[in-house]
Amino acid sequence: MPIFCPFPGAPVRTRSQRQLFIAAVAVAALAACGKSDKSTTGSTTAGPLASITISPLAPSITIGDTLRLVALSYDAKSTLITTDTLTWSTSDSSVATVSDSGTVNALSAGTAKITAKSASILDTVIVTVTPPVTQAFLSVTAVAAGFTHTCALVTGGTAYCWGNNASGQLGNDTTVLSALPLTVSGGRTFASLTAGYSHTCGIGTDGVAYCWGDNASGALGATTANATTGDAVAVSGGHTFVTLSAGYSHTCGLTAAGVAYCWGANESGELGDSAIGQDGPTPQPVSGGLTFASISAGGVYTCGVTKTGAGYCWGSNGYGVLGNGTTTDSPVPVAVAGGLTFASITAGVYHTCGLTTNGAAYCWGNAGSGQLGTGLTSLTSSLPLAVAGGHTFVSLTVAENSTCGVAAGGAAYCWGDGTFGALGTGTTTQATTPTAVSGTQSYVSVTSGISFHVCGLTTGGAVYCWGYNDNGELGDASAGGYSVVPVQVVVPRQ
């Protein structure tokens, strides 16, 4: 197609003629003539700005796609001019965002008004975002929920993430949120994943630990100067970890020998290195010489289970979350009281829960929303309390103010604060004892990291999520609101 250079005084007289001109040749013409759709100098031969025209007129794009809009400026005589004050905006950033150059990113189904404006002159177009043709996200082997994002592994070790991406926590080298799973860039395969508040980490099948996302407090464990990164960076120190756990702004890992290391924020001693208030941007050994079988990084504290089943916690002890009968912070591991033999302990924000080797669930800390599962909301406990109901659990997870677990047989139960549908029971009603999650799915595990959403991995390798969804963390191709029942995570049909 030949390229025609527009020149001052060459009018495009009607809107339809302008659109034809724009769609066919405007971008190429302006570039070829040393201009762009967002010029840095104004015309010296034409009059002041009188109108702006955006093309195309009424675009429709699919979730996950991008579209470049073009805005041309004209004076009162319809002479094409340039302006350096053009700005772009969107009426609904949950549906579509727009960059400074007019690139629209489609996020969730709906419509958004996109505006190009200079001073008081503007033009708008309505962008319609439609759902893609999707299919169930299958062959999933593990799921990890962060605060407002979620990640998963599929057979073969490919990692996917979806939801909030403001800090690059989806690992796809962008900061654009996605309501559908996207592959983590870099071509690596992973053995495990963990998601924190705004960062994500994984252990590669080569044994190397990688992290990506928010690094303001050193939670990535890498000596990078960037506060955030959308690319996976190797955790420094040369350690080979067999498990990782990401918390609010810190991360912990275990070596094959059971030695615990933590890195990142340390405002309350959550790194367990005897210091308080001094962040550790690289892995630091946890004090005490204990060898652990599992570890869990929470809000501003950490818990672990030794190879003999003893529970230890360290860091902030608000509401008694360390479980040692006090509310005193500790920068070194302190034993969880009660003499229980644990298979795992999960650290949350305001409460903690542990699963014993015989499948009994115990919780401690804040009980204000019934999240301890004792049937009470008035008893905050710094000692482990048995969860009511007599269920035998195989998996537990702790959310912001709620708890969920998978019982033997695959049924999922939740209890605590039902706001935003975090219990998955079909209502937003609080539950003080384990209440069955809606649906007939049979689950292997559930996950919820310092958040208001929960995801479960089914026995068939599918993923269902429920609760808060403002950032698309439920993975059902929508962003906004919440779901009180499990919705299936989907991917675009190939």
N, C-alpha and C positions, 0 to 999 in steps of 0.2 A: 504494500500500500504506500503511495507517495505521501510524503510529509509536507504539509503546508505551514509556513510560519505566519502566525497572525501578526498584524502590525497595527500601530495606533491609527485609528480612523477606519479600520476594516470592521464594520458592525456585523453582529449576528442579530437580526432584527426581531425575531420572534422566539418565544421560549422553546417551541418545538424545533426550530432551526438550531437554536443553541444546543439542545440536547443531542441532536444528530451530530453536530460539529464536535461536541465534547466526547461523545461515545466513540466516535470514529478516530479522531486525530488529535484531540487537545493535549493529552499527556505527552505523547510522542513529539508533537510539534513544539510545545513549550520547552521540552528537554533539548530538542535538536537546536533550538534557537538560543540556547544558553539560559533558559528560564525554567521555572518549576511552578507547580500549582500553588506553592507557598513562597512567593518571591520575597527577596530581602530589600528591594528598592521599589519606590513608587514611580509611576509614569510621570514624565515632565511635560508631555504634550496633551494629555487627556484631562478631563475634568475630575472633580472629586468623586469618590465612591458613591454610587447610587443604588446598586443592587448586587446581590450574590446569587449565583445559581449552582446548585449541587447536582451532580449526576452520579449514578442513575437516579431516576425519579422515585421509584417505589421498589427498592431491592428486596429480595427474599433470599435468605441464606440458611444453611443448616447448622445446627449446634456443632461447634468445633471448627467451623470454617471461618475464613477471614475475607474481607471485601475492602478494596481501596475505593473510597469516595473521592471525587474531584470537585473542588469548588473554584469557580471562576468569578472574577469581579468585573463590574462594568460601571461606567459613568452614566450620566443621564441620557447620553446619546447612544447608548448600547455599545460604546467602544470598550474593548477589552483592556483592562488596566491591571496593575499589580498592587498588592498591599502587603505590608509586613506585620499587620496587627490581627491577622485571622486566627481565631481560636475555635476549637471543636468541643462539643459537649454532648452528653447523652442524657435522656430523661430517666433511664432505668438501667443502671450499671449491672443489675443482676441478669438482665436479658442480653445486653450488648454493651461493650465498652468501645471507646474510640480514642485513637492516639492523636498526638499533635499534628501528624501528617495526614489524618483522615482515614486511617486503617481501622476498620470495624472488626471486633472479635465477637463472634456469636457464642453466647454462654448458655442460655436456657430458652425454652419456648416462650414466645410472646412477641410483643412489639415494643420498639423503643424509638423515640423521636431523636434524630441526630441533627444537631444544629451547628452551622458554620456562621461565625459572627465576627464583625469588625465594627467597633463603636456601637452604634444603634442599628446598623444594617445587618440583616441576617437572612438565611434561608434554612429551611428544614426539610428533611425527608423522613418518612416512616419506614424503618427497617423491620421486616417481619422475620423472626427466627423460628424455624420449624424443627421439630425433632428429627433426628436421623432414623433410618430404618435400623432397628437394633436387634440384638439377640442376647441371650443370657450369657453372663460372664462365667465361664465354666473352667474346669481343670485347675481351680484355685487350690493351693496347698497350705497357704497361711495368709492371715489378715492382721493388720495392725492399724488401729485407730488413733489419730492424734487429736489435737484440740478441734480444729475445723478442717482437717483433711484425713484421708484414709489411704492406705497402701496395701498391696497384696502381691503375693508370689503365685505364679502358675507353674505347672509341671515343666521342668526344664530350667527353672530358675529366673525367668524373665520377671522383672519388677514393674508394677503399674502403680500409679498414684492418681488421686482425684480430690477435688475440693479446693480449699483456699491455697493460693500460691503466691501471696504477697511477698514472702521471703524466699521464694524459690524452693519451697519444701516439697514440691511435686517432682523436682529433679529433672525437668525437661528443658532447662536452660531458658525459661521464660518466667514471668511473674504474673501470668494470666491464669485465673482460676478455671477449672474444668469440672463440669458436672458429669463427665464420663471418664473412665479410666484411660490414662495415657501412659505409654511406656517411659520408664526412666531412661534418659539418654546415656550414651557411653558404651552401649552394647555389652555391658557386664551381666553375668548371671550370679544370682545370690542364693545363699543357703538360708538366710533369715532376714527379717526386716523389723524395725521398731520405729514408731512415730511419736514425736513429742509435741510440745506446744506449737512450735513453728519450725521444727527441723525434723529430719528423718535420717536414720542410719541403717546400714545393712552390712552383713558379712558376706563377702564374695565367696564363690565356690573355690577360689584360690586361697581362702583363709584371711584375706586382707579386709580390714574394716574400713568402710567408707561412710561419710556423712554429707548432707547437703541441707541448705536452708539458712536459718538465722544463726549467725556466729557472733553476735554482739557480745556475748559473755564467754565465748570459747566452747560452746556446746558441740561444735564439729570436731574438736580435738585436733585441729590442723593449724599449722602456723601460717595461716593466710591473713593478708591485710584486709580482706573484704569483710564487711559486716554481714553480708548475705551472699550466698552463691547458689545458683540453680544447677550447678554441675557437682557431681560427686567428687569429694576430695578424700584422699587417704588419711586416716587417723595416724598421727605421728607417733613415734616411739618404737616402732618395729614389733609391737606385740601381736600375737596371734590369738584372737578371741574366738570363743565358741558360742557366746551369747552376748547380746547387747540390750540395753534398756534405756529409752529416751524419756526424760522428764520434762519439767517446765522449761528450764534453761540449762540443764546439765544432762550428762549421759554417763552410763556406767557399763562396764563389760567384765566378763570373766574369761580367764585363760583356761586351757584344758586342765591345768593343775588346780583350778579353783581359786586362783588369786584374783581379787577384785581390784579394778582400777576405775576411777571416776574422773571426769573433767567437765569444765564449764563453770557456771555460777556456783558460788559458795557462800551466799549471804548468811546462811544459818548452819553451816557445817555439813551440808548435804554431800560433800565430796568425801567426808570421813577421813580426812588427812590431818586431823587435830587442829586445823585452822578454821577461823570464821571470818568472813568478809573479804577473803582474798581469792578471786577467781583463779581457776587453773585451766589455761587454754590447751594444755596437753595432759595425757593420762597421768594421774597420780595414784599410787597404791593406797588402798584403804588401810587405816591403822588397825592394829590388833593381831595381825598374823593369822586371822581365821581363813579357812578354805571353804568356799561356798559352792553349792550345787545350783542355786538360782539367785537372781538379783532383780530388783524392781526399783526404778527411779520414779519418784512421784513429783509433787509440786515443788517443795523445797526440802524434801527429805528423801531417804533411800532405805530400803529394807532388803534383807537377804536371808536365805536359808542355808545353813551349813550342810556339809555332807552327812552329818548325823541327824539332821532334821530340826536343829535348834534355830529359832528365829531371832534375828538381830535387826535393829533399825538405828538410824543416825540422822542428825540434822534438826530441822524445826520440830518442836513437839507441841504445837498448838492443839488443843482439844485432846491431848494425850495420844497422838497418832503413832508415837514410837512404841506404845504398848507396854511400857515398863513401870506403870503405876504412878508416873509423875507427869508434869507438863513442862519440864525443864529441857531446853535444847541440849543436844549433845553432838560435838564434832567428831566423836568416835563411836563405834558400834556399841549399843547397849542391848542386853538380852530382853526379848519379849517375855513378859511374865506368864506364869500359868503352867509351865512344864509341858506344853503341848509339843507333839512331834509333827512338824509341818512338811508337806510336799511342796508348797509354794506360798509366798506372801505377795500381795499386790498393794503397792503404795499409791494412794490417791492424792487428794488435796487436803481434805478435812477429816478423812477417815481411812482406815486400812482394813483389809480383810485377808484372812489366811485359810488355806485348805489343808487339813491334816491328811496324814497318809491313809486314813480309813475313810476319806471323803466327807468328813464333817466340816462345815463352814463356821468360822468365827470372825467377828468384826469388832473394831474398837475405834474410838475417836468421837466425832460429832454425830449425834443421833437426831438432830433437829428436824430432819425430813423422813425419819424412819429408815435411813440407809444402813443401820446396823442390823436390821432384820429381826429385831427382838420383839416386835409388837409395840414398842414404845417410841415416843418422840421426845421425851423429857429427860432421858438418861444418857448423858455424855459420859463415856467410860474410857479411862486410860489403861484398862485391862481387857483382854479378849473376852467377848461374850458370845455364847452359842447362838447361831442363827436359828430361828424357830422353823418348824415345819417338818423336821426329821428327814429332809432330803439327803441323799448321797450325791455329792457333786464331783464332776471330773474336771471342771474348769470354772474359774471365777474371774471377774473383771470389775474394777472400781472406776466409776465415773465421777463427775463433779460432786453431785449430791445423791447419787444412787449407786446400786450394785446389781450386777447380773451374774448368773451362773448357768452352766449346763449340767443337768442331773444325769445320772446313769440312765441310759435309755434314750438320751438325745433331746429331751424336752428342755426348753430354756425358761428360766424364771428371772424376774427382776423385782426390786423393791427400793423404796425411797421416794425421792421427788419425781413426780410424773410430768413436771413442766416440760414443754416442747416434745412431749411424747416419748421421753427417754426410757420409759418402762416397756414400751411396745405392747401394751395391754389393750389398746383400742381407746384409751381415755387419757386425760392429763391428771387423773386422780392419784394422789399419794397412796403408797402401799407400805405398810410397816412390817409386813412379812412377805416371803417369796410368793409372787403371783405369776401365773403362767403367761408367757408371751403369746400373742395371737398367732394363729396359723397352725399348719400341720407339719412344718419343717422339722427335720431331725438334725440337730446341730452336733458338731464336734467341739467347737470352742466359740467363745464370745470375746470381744475386745472393745474397750472404751478408754481412751487416754485423756484424763483431765478434761473431760468434755461433756457435751449434752447429747451425744449421739452414740449409738452402739451398733456394732456389726457382728454378724455371726457367720461362721463357715459351716455349711451343711455337710452331711455325710456323702452327698453326691458331688461335692466340689463347687457348689454355687455359693454366692454371698448374698445375704439379706441384711439391710440396715434399717434403723428406725431412729426417730428423734429429730434433732435440729438439722436444718438443711439450707441455711442461708447462703452457704458457700458451695453448695453442690456436693457436700461430703457424703450424702447417701448414695451417690453414683447411679441415679436412675434417670439421668438426662435432664433433670430439673434443678433449679437453684432458687431457693426462697421458701419461707415457711418451715413446716416440720411435718413429720408423719408419725401418727400414733400407733401404726402397725408396721411390721416389716415390709420393705419394698425390695425387689430384687435388683441387684447391681447389673447393669447391662453395658454392652460395648457395641459400636457400630457394626452392622453386618458387612462382612467382607464381600 
